[in-house]
Amino acid sequence: MDYKAVLALSLPLGLGIAALGSAMALGKAVAHAMDATSRQPEAANKILINLTIGCAFIEAITIYALVFVFVMAGKL
């Protein structure tokens, strides 16, 4: 197998793993934020701000993986 076949198989698989990890992390973050809000409703604004920043970082990792896949797909 040459490197083009390896790239053709591994790039979509790697992107799928990155998307799955991102979805699981977002679900866990939102679940814990909802739990924290239910325990302390007066801190909802601070929790929402931290949740938004955390979700942005989690999504950024997935976008970096997507950009990497597009760059490496140019090698095919």
C-alpha positions, 0 to 999 in steps of 0.5 A, spaced: 500 500 500 502 506 498 501 513 502 495 515 498 491 509 499 493 510 507 491 517 507 485 516 503 483 511 509 486 514 515 483 522 513 476 520 514 477 515 519 481 521 523 476 526 522 470 522 524 474 520 531 475 527 532 468 529 531 465 524 535 470 526 541 468 533 540 460 531 540 462 527 547 465 533 550 460 538 548 455 533 551 458 532 557 460 540 558 453 542 557 450 536 562 455 538 567 453 546 566 446 544 567 447 540 573 451 546 576 446 551 574 440 547 577 445 547 584 446 554 584 441 558 579 444 565 582 451 563 578 447 561 572 450 567 568 458 565 570 456 558 568 454 560 561 460 564 560 464 559 562 460 554 558 460 558 552 468 559 552 469 552 553 464 550 547 468 554 543 475 551 544 472 544 543 469 546 537 476 549 535 479 542 535 474 539 531 475 545 526 483 544 526 482 537 524 477 539 518 483 543 516 488 538 517 484 533 513 483 538 507 490 540 507 492 533 507 487 531 502 491 536 497 497 531 497 492 525 494 
